[in-house]
Protein backbone atom coordinates (compact mmCIF):
# COMPACT_ATOMS: atom_id res chain seq x y z
CA UNK A 1 0.00 0.00 0.00
CA UNK A 2 2.98 2.35 0.37
CA UNK A 3 3.07 2.78 -3.43
CA UNK A 4 -0.37 4.36 -3.18
CA UNK A 5 1.07 7.41 -1.44
CA UNK A 6 4.41 7.84 -3.21
CA UNK A 7 3.28 10.53 -5.64
CA UNK A 8 0.23 11.66 -3.65
CA UNK A 9 1.17 11.94 0.05
CA UNK A 10 -2.01 13.85 0.95
CA UNK A 11 -4.00 10.79 -0.09
CA UNK A 12 -2.83 9.09 3.13
CA UNK A 13 -4.72 11.74 5.10
CA UNK A 14 -7.87 11.39 3.00
CA UNK A 15 -7.84 7.61 3.50
CA UNK A 16 -7.31 8.16 7.23
CA UNK A 17 -10.18 10.66 7.32
CA UNK A 18 -12.55 8.06 5.87
CA UNK A 19 -11.29 5.42 8.32
CA UNK A 20 -11.91 7.88 11.15
CA UNK A 21 -15.42 8.52 9.82
CA UNK A 22 -16.27 4.82 10.00
CA UNK A 23 -14.61 4.33 13.40
CA UNK A 24 -11.71 2.19 12.18
CA UNK A 25 -8.70 4.50 12.26
CA UNK A 26 -5.82 2.75 14.01
CA UNK A 27 -3.90 4.60 16.70
CA UNK A 28 -0.57 4.58 14.83
CA UNK A 29 -2.10 6.29 11.80
CA UNK A 30 -3.95 8.78 14.00
CA UNK A 31 -0.70 9.55 15.83
CA UNK A 32 1.13 10.04 12.52
CA UNK A 33 -1.59 12.36 11.19
CA UNK A 34 -1.60 14.33 14.44
CA UNK A 35 2.18 14.71 14.35
CA UNK A 36 1.90 16.10 10.82
CA UNK A 37 -0.51 18.91 11.77
CA UNK A 38 2.16 21.65 11.72
CA UNK A 39 3.20 20.61 8.21
CA UNK A 40 -0.42 20.43 7.05
CA UNK A 41 -1.13 23.87 8.50
CA UNK A 42 1.90 25.30 6.72
CA UNK A 43 1.14 23.57 3.42
CA UNK A 44 -2.57 24.36 3.23
CA UNK A 45 -3.00 27.45 5.38
CA UNK A 46 -5.72 25.88 7.51
CA UNK A 47 -5.65 25.59 11.30
CA UNK A 48 -7.13 22.81 13.39
CA UNK A 49 -6.84 19.07 13.80
CA UNK A 50 -5.54 17.01 10.90
CA UNK A 51 -9.11 15.84 10.23
CA UNK A 52 -10.33 19.46 10.15
CA UNK A 53 -7.56 20.41 7.74
CA UNK A 54 -8.37 17.49 5.43
CA UNK A 55 -12.08 18.38 5.47
CA UNK A 56 -11.33 22.03 4.68
CA UNK A 57 -8.82 21.22 1.95
CA UNK A 58 -11.14 18.70 0.33
CA UNK A 59 -14.19 20.96 0.81
CA UNK A 60 -16.09 18.16 2.53
CA UNK A 61 -19.67 18.90 3.56
CA UNK A 62 -20.18 18.99 7.34
CA UNK A 63 -22.35 15.87 7.26
CA UNK A 64 -20.06 13.80 5.02
CA UNK A 65 -18.58 11.73 7.86
CA UNK A 66 -22.08 10.69 8.94
CA UNK A 67 -22.99 9.81 5.35
CA UNK A 68 -19.88 7.66 4.96
CA UNK A 69 -20.58 5.96 8.30
CA UNK A 70 -24.08 5.08 7.09
CA UNK A 71 -22.77 3.67 3.80
CA UNK A 72 -20.24 1.55 5.75
CA UNK A 73 -22.80 0.34 8.29
CA UNK A 74 -25.51 -0.41 5.74
CA UNK A 75 -23.12 -2.18 3.38
CA UNK A 76 -21.40 -4.52 5.82
CA UNK A 77 -24.13 -7.16 5.90
CA UNK A 78 -24.54 -7.12 2.13
CA UNK A 79 -20.80 -7.47 1.64
CA UNK A 80 -20.55 -10.38 4.08
CA UNK A 81 -23.48 -12.15 2.45
CA UNK A 82 -22.08 -11.70 -1.04
CA UNK A 83 -18.47 -12.53 -0.20
CA UNK A 84 -18.67 -14.92 2.72
CA UNK A 85 -16.42 -12.74 4.87
CA UNK A 86 -16.53 -9.49 6.78
CA UNK A 87 -15.81 -6.24 4.99
CA UNK A 88 -12.31 -4.83 5.46
CA UNK A 89 -12.51 -1.22 6.65
CA UNK A 90 -9.15 -0.29 5.07
CA UNK A 91 -10.22 -1.67 1.71
CA UNK A 92 -13.54 0.15 2.05
CA UNK A 93 -11.73 3.44 2.73
CA UNK A 94 -9.40 3.02 -0.23
CA UNK A 95 -12.23 2.14 -2.60
CA UNK A 96 -14.41 4.95 -1.28
CA UNK A 97 -11.66 7.52 -1.72
CA UNK A 98 -10.74 6.24 -5.18
CA UNK A 99 -14.33 6.30 -6.39
CA UNK A 100 -15.32 9.62 -4.89
CA UNK A 101 -12.30 11.89 -4.44
CA UNK A 102 -9.28 10.70 -6.35
CA UNK A 103 -8.39 12.14 -9.71
CA UNK A 104 -5.99 10.12 -11.81
DSSP file (Angstrom, degrees, kcal/mol; ACC not computed):
  #  RESIDUE AA STRUCTURE BP1 BP2  ACC     N-H-->O    O-->H-N    N-H-->O    O-->H-N    TCO  KAPPA ALPHA  PHI   PSI    X-CA   Y-CA   Z-CA
    1    1 A X    >         0   0    0      0, 0.0     3,-1.2     0, 0.0     4,-0.5   0.000 360.0 360.0 360.0 -16.8    0.0    0.0    0.0
    2    2 A X  G >>  +     0   0    0      1,-0.3     3,-1.2     2,-0.2     4,-0.5   0.836 360.0  63.5 -62.0 -31.2    3.0    2.4    0.4
    3    3 A X  G >4 S+     0   0    0      1,-0.3     3,-0.8     2,-0.2     4,-0.5   0.803  90.3  69.0 -60.2 -28.5    3.1    2.8   -3.4
    4    4 A X  G <4 S+     0   0    0     -3,-1.2    -1,-0.3     1,-0.2    -2,-0.2   0.820 106.7  36.6 -58.6 -32.9   -0.4    4.4   -3.2
    5    5 A X  G <4 S+     0   0    0     -3,-1.2    -1,-0.2    -4,-0.5    -2,-0.2   0.449  86.9  98.2-103.9  -2.1    1.1    7.4   -1.4
    6    6 A X  S << S+     0   0    0     -3,-0.8     3,-0.3    -4,-0.5    -1,-0.1   0.927 101.5  20.3 -56.2 -51.6    4.4    7.8   -3.2
    7    7 A X  S    S+     0   0    0     -4,-0.5    -1,-0.2     1,-0.2     2,-0.1   0.501 133.1  43.8 -96.7  -5.0    3.3   10.5   -5.6
    8    8 A X    >   +     0   0    0     -4,-0.2     3,-1.6     1,-0.1     4,-0.4  -0.555  60.2 166.8-137.8  70.8    0.2   11.7   -3.7
    9    9 A X  T >> S+     0   0    0     -3,-0.3     3,-1.1     1,-0.3     4,-0.5   0.793  75.0  63.2 -61.8 -28.3    1.2   11.9    0.0
   10   10 A X  H >> S+     0   0    0      1,-0.3     4,-1.6     2,-0.2     3,-0.9   0.776  87.3  73.8 -66.8 -23.4   -2.0   13.8    1.0
   11   11 A X  H <> S+     0   0    0     -3,-1.6     4,-2.8     1,-0.3    -1,-0.3   0.822  86.1  63.6 -58.3 -32.2   -4.0   10.8   -0.1
   12   12 A X  H <> S+     0   0    0     -3,-1.1     4,-2.1    -4,-0.4    -1,-0.3   0.888 104.0  47.3 -57.9 -39.6   -2.8    9.1    3.1
   13   13 A X  H <X S+     0   0    0     -3,-0.9     4,-2.3    -4,-0.5    -1,-0.2   0.856 110.3  51.0 -73.3 -35.2   -4.7   11.7    5.1
   14   14 A X  H  X S+     0   0    0     -4,-1.6     4,-2.0     2,-0.2    -2,-0.2   0.930 111.4  48.0 -67.5 -44.6   -7.9   11.4    3.0
   15   15 A X  H  X S+     0   0    0     -4,-2.8     4,-2.4     1,-0.2    -2,-0.2   0.932 112.8  49.2 -57.8 -45.3   -7.8    7.6    3.5
   16   16 A X  H  X S+     0   0    0     -4,-2.1     4,-2.6    -5,-0.2    -2,-0.2   0.876 106.8  55.9 -62.7 -37.9   -7.3    8.2    7.2
   17   17 A X  H  X S+     0   0    0     -4,-2.3     4,-2.1     2,-0.2    -1,-0.2   0.913 108.8  46.7 -61.5 -42.7  -10.2   10.7    7.3
   18   18 A X  H  X S+     0   0    0     -4,-2.0     4,-1.7     2,-0.2    -2,-0.2   0.920 111.5  51.2 -66.5 -42.9  -12.5    8.1    5.9
   19   19 A X  H  <>S+     0   0    0     -4,-2.4     5,-3.0     1,-0.2     6,-0.5   0.900 110.4  49.8 -59.8 -39.7  -11.3    5.4    8.3
   20   20 A X  H ><5S+     0   0    0     -4,-2.6     3,-1.1     4,-0.2    -1,-0.2   0.900 106.6  56.0 -64.0 -40.0  -11.9    7.9   11.1
   21   21 A X  H 3<5S+     0   0    0     -4,-2.1    -1,-0.2     1,-0.3    -2,-0.2   0.841 111.6  42.4 -61.8 -33.8  -15.4    8.5    9.8
   22   22 A X  T 3<5S-     0   0    0     -4,-1.7    -1,-0.3    -5,-0.1    -2,-0.2   0.389 117.6-110.9 -96.4   4.6  -16.3    4.8   10.0
   23   23 A X  T < 5S+     0   0    0     -3,-1.1    -3,-0.2    -4,-0.4    -2,-0.1   0.771  90.0 105.5  78.3  26.5  -14.6    4.3   13.4
   24   24 A X      < +     0   0    0     -5,-3.0     2,-0.5    -6,-0.2    -4,-0.2   0.069  33.5 131.6-127.9  25.6  -11.7    2.2   12.2
   25   25 A X        -     0   0    0     -6,-0.5     2,-0.1    -5,-0.1    -9,-0.0  -0.695  53.7-132.2 -80.6 123.2   -8.7    4.5   12.3
   26   26 A X     >  -     0   0    0     -2,-0.5     4,-2.2     1,-0.1     5,-0.2  -0.377  16.0-116.9 -74.7 155.9   -5.8    2.7   14.0
   27   27 A X  H  > S+     0   0    0      1,-0.2     4,-2.9     2,-0.2     5,-0.2   0.865 111.2  56.1 -62.6 -39.4   -3.9    4.6   16.7
   28   28 A X  H  > S+     0   0    0      1,-0.2     4,-2.2     2,-0.2    -1,-0.2   0.910 110.4  44.6 -61.8 -42.0   -0.6    4.6   14.8
   29   29 A X  H  > S+     0   0    0      2,-0.2     4,-2.7     1,-0.2    -1,-0.2   0.901 113.5  50.5 -69.3 -40.2   -2.1    6.3   11.8
   30   30 A X  H  X S+     0   0    0     -4,-2.2     4,-2.5     2,-0.2    -2,-0.2   0.916 110.9  49.5 -61.9 -42.8   -3.9    8.8   14.0
   31   31 A X  H  X S+     0   0    0     -4,-2.9     4,-2.4     2,-0.2    -2,-0.2   0.917 111.4  49.2 -62.3 -43.4   -0.7    9.5   15.8
   32   32 A X  H  X S+     0   0    0     -4,-2.2     4,-1.3     2,-0.2    -2,-0.2   0.945 112.5  47.3 -60.6 -49.0    1.1   10.0   12.5
   33   33 A X  H  < S+     0   0    0     -4,-2.7     3,-0.2     1,-0.2     4,-0.2   0.896 112.3  50.2 -60.9 -41.0   -1.6   12.4   11.2
   34   34 A X  H >< S+     0   0    0     -4,-2.5     3,-1.4     1,-0.2     4,-0.3   0.904 107.9  52.9 -64.2 -41.6   -1.6   14.3   14.4
   35   35 A X  H 3< S+     0   0    0     -4,-2.4     3,-0.4     1,-0.3     4,-0.2   0.770 105.9  55.8 -64.7 -25.0    2.2   14.7   14.3
   36   36 A X  T 3X S+     0   0    0     -4,-1.3     4,-2.5    -3,-0.2     3,-0.4   0.434  75.5 102.6 -87.6  -0.1    1.9   16.1   10.8
   37   37 A X  H <> S+     0   0    0     -3,-1.4     4,-3.1     1,-0.2     5,-0.3   0.900  78.0  52.7 -54.0 -47.0   -0.5   18.9   11.8
   38   38 A X  H  > S+     0   0    0     -3,-0.4     4,-2.1    -4,-0.3    -1,-0.2   0.909 112.2  46.1 -57.8 -39.4    2.2   21.7   11.7
   39   39 A X  H  > S+     0   0    0     -3,-0.4     4,-2.7    -4,-0.2    -1,-0.2   0.903 113.2  49.3 -67.8 -40.7    3.2   20.6    8.2
   40   40 A X  H  X S+     0   0    0     -4,-2.5     4,-2.7     2,-0.2     6,-0.4   0.918 110.5  50.5 -63.8 -43.2   -0.4   20.4    7.1
   41   41 A X  H  X S+     0   0    0     -4,-3.1     4,-2.0    -5,-0.2    -1,-0.2   0.920 114.0  45.0 -60.4 -43.6   -1.1   23.9    8.5
   42   42 A X  H  < S+     0   0    0     -4,-2.1    -2,-0.2    -5,-0.3    -1,-0.2   0.911 116.3  45.6 -66.9 -42.9    1.9   25.3    6.7
   43   43 A X  H  < S+     0   0    0     -4,-2.7    -2,-0.2     1,-0.2    -1,-0.2   0.882 127.9  23.5 -69.0 -39.7    1.1   23.6    3.4
   44   44 A X  H  < S-     0   0    0     -4,-2.7    -2,-0.2     2,-0.2    -3,-0.2   0.543  94.2-126.0-111.2  -9.6   -2.6   24.4    3.2
   45   45 A X     <  +     0   0    0     -4,-2.0     2,-0.4    -5,-0.4    -4,-0.2   0.716  67.7 124.9  72.8  19.3   -3.0   27.4    5.4
   46   46 A X        -     0   0    0     -6,-0.4     2,-0.3    -5,-0.2    -1,-0.3  -0.869  48.2-147.2-110.5 146.8   -5.7   25.9    7.5
   47   47 A X        +     0   0    0     -2,-0.4     2,-0.3    -3,-0.1    -9,-0.0  -0.813  50.9  58.9-108.7 152.6   -5.7   25.6   11.3
   48   48 A X  S    S-     0   0    0     -2,-0.3    -7,-0.1     4,-0.1    -2,-0.1  -0.832  88.7 -23.5 131.9-167.0   -7.1   22.8   13.4
   49   49 A X     >  -     0   0    0     -2,-0.3     4,-2.4     1,-0.1     5,-0.2  -0.264  66.9-104.5 -70.5 165.4   -6.8   19.1   13.8
   50   50 A X  H  > S+     0   0    0      1,-0.2     4,-2.5     2,-0.2     5,-0.2   0.903 124.4  52.5 -59.4 -39.0   -5.5   17.0   10.9
   51   51 A X  H  > S+     0   0    0      1,-0.2     4,-2.4     2,-0.2    -1,-0.2   0.889 108.9  49.5 -65.0 -38.6   -9.1   15.8   10.2
   52   52 A X  H  > S+     0   0    0      2,-0.2     4,-2.5     1,-0.2    -1,-0.2   0.905 111.0  49.8 -64.6 -41.3  -10.3   19.5   10.2
   53   53 A X  H  X S+     0   0    0     -4,-2.4     4,-2.9     2,-0.2     5,-0.2   0.914 111.1  48.6 -64.8 -43.1   -7.6   20.4    7.7
   54   54 A X  H  X S+     0   0    0     -4,-2.5     4,-2.7     2,-0.2     5,-0.2   0.944 111.9  49.3 -61.1 -47.7   -8.4   17.5    5.4
   55   55 A X  H  X>S+     0   0    0     -4,-2.4     5,-2.4     1,-0.2     4,-0.7   0.903 114.4  45.1 -59.9 -42.1  -12.1   18.4    5.5
   56   56 A X  H ><5S+     0   0    0     -4,-2.5     3,-0.5     3,-0.2    -1,-0.2   0.932 114.4  47.7 -67.4 -45.2  -11.3   22.0    4.7
   57   57 A X  H 3<5S+     0   0    0     -4,-2.9    -2,-0.2     1,-0.2    -1,-0.2   0.880 117.6  41.8 -64.0 -38.4   -8.8   21.2    2.0
   58   58 A X  H 3<5S-     0   0    0     -4,-2.7    -1,-0.2    -5,-0.2    -2,-0.2   0.531 106.9-127.2 -85.9  -6.9  -11.1   18.7    0.3
   59   59 A X  T <<5 -     0   0    0     -4,-0.7    -3,-0.2    -3,-0.5     2,-0.2   0.899  41.1-177.3  59.7  42.7  -14.2   21.0    0.8
   60   60 A X      < -     0   0    0     -5,-2.4    -1,-0.2    -6,-0.2     2,-0.1  -0.481  28.8-112.7 -72.0 140.0  -16.1   18.2    2.5
   61   61 A X    >   -     0   0    0     -2,-0.2     3,-1.9     1,-0.1     4,-0.4  -0.400  28.7-113.0 -66.0 149.4  -19.7   18.9    3.6
   62   62 A X  T 3  S+     0   0    0      1,-0.3     3,-0.3     2,-0.1     4,-0.2   0.787 116.2  46.6 -57.7 -28.8  -20.2   19.0    7.3
   63   63 A X  T 3> S+     0   0    0      1,-0.2     4,-1.9     2,-0.1    -1,-0.3   0.324  81.4 101.6 -96.9   8.9  -22.3   15.9    7.3
   64   64 A X  H <> S+     0   0    0     -3,-1.9     4,-2.8     1,-0.2     5,-0.2   0.897  77.2  55.2 -62.9 -41.4  -20.1   13.8    5.0
   65   65 A X  H  > S+     0   0    0     -4,-0.4     4,-2.4    -3,-0.3    -1,-0.2   0.917 109.5  47.8 -58.0 -42.9  -18.6   11.7    7.9
   66   66 A X  H  > S+     0   0    0     -4,-0.2     4,-2.0     2,-0.2    -1,-0.2   0.882 111.2  51.2 -65.6 -37.8  -22.1   10.7    8.9
   67   67 A X  H  X S+     0   0    0     -4,-1.9     4,-2.2     2,-0.2    -2,-0.2   0.920 111.3  47.0 -64.9 -43.3  -23.0    9.8    5.3
   68   68 A X  H  X S+     0   0    0     -4,-2.8     4,-2.6     1,-0.2    -2,-0.2   0.907 109.8  53.9 -65.3 -41.0  -19.9    7.7    5.0
   69   69 A X  H  X S+     0   0    0     -4,-2.4     4,-2.8    -5,-0.2    -1,-0.2   0.898 109.1  49.1 -58.9 -41.0  -20.6    6.0    8.3
   70   70 A X  H  X S+     0   0    0     -4,-2.0     4,-3.0     2,-0.2     5,-0.3   0.908 110.0  50.1 -66.6 -42.2  -24.1    5.1    7.1
   71   71 A X  H  X S+     0   0    0     -4,-2.2     4,-1.9     2,-0.2    -2,-0.2   0.928 114.0  46.4 -60.9 -44.7  -22.8    3.7    3.8
   72   72 A X  H  X S+     0   0    0     -4,-2.6     4,-1.2     2,-0.2    -2,-0.2   0.948 116.0  44.2 -61.4 -50.7  -20.2    1.6    5.8
   73   73 A X  H  X S+     0   0    0     -4,-2.8     4,-0.6     1,-0.2     3,-0.5   0.934 116.3  45.6 -62.5 -48.5  -22.8    0.3    8.3
   74   74 A X  H  X S+     0   0    0     -4,-3.0     4,-0.6     1,-0.2    -1,-0.2   0.829 114.5  49.0 -65.9 -31.6  -25.5   -0.4    5.7
   75   75 A X  H  X S+     0   0    0     -4,-1.9     4,-2.6    -5,-0.3    -1,-0.2   0.655  89.1  80.4 -85.8 -15.6  -23.1   -2.2    3.4
   76   76 A X  H  X S+     0   0    0     -4,-1.2     4,-2.6    -3,-0.5     5,-0.2   0.916  94.5  45.2 -60.4 -46.4  -21.4   -4.5    5.8
   77   77 A X  H  X S+     0   0    0     -4,-0.6     4,-2.4     1,-0.2    -1,-0.2   0.909 114.1  49.4 -65.7 -41.7  -24.1   -7.2    5.9
   78   78 A X  H  X S+     0   0    0     -4,-0.6     4,-2.3     2,-0.2    -1,-0.2   0.912 111.9  49.1 -63.0 -41.8  -24.5   -7.1    2.1
   79   79 A X  H  X S+     0   0    0     -4,-2.6     4,-2.5     2,-0.2     6,-0.4   0.944 111.8  48.0 -62.6 -48.1  -20.8   -7.5    1.6
   80   80 A X  H  X S+     0   0    0     -4,-2.6     4,-2.2     1,-0.2     5,-0.3   0.901 113.0  48.7 -60.6 -41.7  -20.5  -10.4    4.1
   81   81 A X  H  < S+     0   0    0     -4,-2.4    -1,-0.2     1,-0.2    -2,-0.2   0.907 116.5  42.2 -65.6 -41.2  -23.5  -12.2    2.5
   82   82 A X  H  < S+     0   0    0     -4,-2.3    -2,-0.2    -5,-0.2    -1,-0.2   0.805 127.6  29.1 -75.7 -29.8  -22.1  -11.7   -1.0
   83   83 A X  H  < S-     0   0    0     -4,-2.5    -2,-0.2     2,-0.3    -3,-0.2   0.520  95.7-124.8-113.1  -8.1  -18.5  -12.5   -0.2
   84   84 A X  S  < S+     0   0    0     -4,-2.2     2,-0.3    -5,-0.3    -4,-0.2   0.677  83.1  73.1  72.0  15.9  -18.7  -14.9    2.7
   85   85 A X  S    S-     0   0    0     -6,-0.4    -2,-0.3    -5,-0.3    -1,-0.2  -0.979  89.2 -85.5-153.9 162.5  -16.4  -12.7    4.9
   86   86 A X        -     0   0    0     -2,-0.3     2,-0.1     1,-0.1    -9,-0.1  -0.354  50.7-100.5 -70.3 149.8  -16.5   -9.5    6.8
   87   87 A X        -     0   0    0    -11,-0.2     2,-0.6   -15,-0.1    -1,-0.1  -0.437  31.1-127.0 -68.3 142.9  -15.8   -6.2    5.0
   88   88 A X     >  -     0   0    0      1,-0.1     4,-2.5    -2,-0.1     5,-0.2  -0.844  10.7-151.9 -93.6 118.1  -12.3   -4.8    5.5
   89   89 A X  H  > S+     0   0    0     -2,-0.6     4,-2.5     1,-0.2    -1,-0.1   0.851  95.0  52.2 -62.2 -34.6  -12.5   -1.2    6.7
   90   90 A X  H  > S+     0   0    0      2,-0.2     4,-2.4     1,-0.2    -1,-0.2   0.931 111.1  46.7 -66.7 -44.3   -9.2   -0.3    5.1
   91   91 A X  H  > S+     0   0    0      1,-0.2     4,-2.6     2,-0.2     5,-0.2   0.903 111.5  52.5 -63.4 -40.1  -10.2   -1.7    1.7
   92   92 A X  H  X S+     0   0    0     -4,-2.5     4,-3.0     2,-0.2     5,-0.2   0.943 109.8  48.7 -58.0 -48.1  -13.5    0.2    2.0
   93   93 A X  H  X S+     0   0    0     -4,-2.5     4,-2.7     1,-0.2     5,-0.2   0.921 112.4  47.8 -60.5 -45.6  -11.7    3.4    2.7
   94   94 A X  H  X S+     0   0    0     -4,-2.4     4,-2.7     1,-0.2    -1,-0.2   0.938 115.1  44.7 -62.2 -47.5   -9.4    3.0   -0.2
   95   95 A X  H  X S+     0   0    0     -4,-2.6     4,-2.4     2,-0.2     5,-0.2   0.904 113.4  51.1 -63.9 -41.0  -12.2    2.1   -2.6
   96   96 A X  H  X S+     0   0    0     -4,-3.0     4,-1.9    -5,-0.2     5,-0.3   0.934 113.1  44.8 -62.4 -46.3  -14.4    5.0   -1.3
   97   97 A X  H  X>S+     0   0    0     -4,-2.7     4,-2.9    -5,-0.2     5,-1.8   0.933 113.8  49.9 -63.3 -46.2  -11.7    7.5   -1.7
   98   98 A X  H  <5S+     0   0    0     -4,-2.7    -1,-0.2    -5,-0.2    -2,-0.2   0.887 115.6  42.4 -62.2 -38.8  -10.7    6.2   -5.2
   99   99 A X  H  <5S+     0   0    0     -4,-2.4    -1,-0.2    -5,-0.2    -2,-0.2   0.794 128.2  26.2 -77.4 -28.2  -14.3    6.3   -6.4
  100  100 A X  H  <5S+     0   0    0     -4,-1.9    -2,-0.2    -5,-0.2    -3,-0.2   0.726 132.8  14.5-111.0 -25.6  -15.3    9.6   -4.9
  101  101 A X  T  <5S+     0   0    0     -4,-2.9     2,-0.4    -5,-0.3    -3,-0.2   0.614  91.3  97.8-129.7 -18.8  -12.3   11.9   -4.4
  102  102 A X      < -     0   0    0     -5,-1.8     2,-0.5    -4,-0.1     0, 0.0  -0.620  47.7-162.4 -89.8 132.8   -9.3   10.7   -6.3
  103  103 A X              0   0    0     -2,-0.4    -4,-0.0     1,-0.1    -3,-0.0  -0.943 360.0 360.0-109.2 128.8   -8.4   12.1   -9.7
  104  104 A X              0   0    0     -2,-0.5    -1,-0.1     0, 0.0    -2,-0.0   0.428 360.0 360.0-102.0 360.0   -6.0   10.1  -11.8
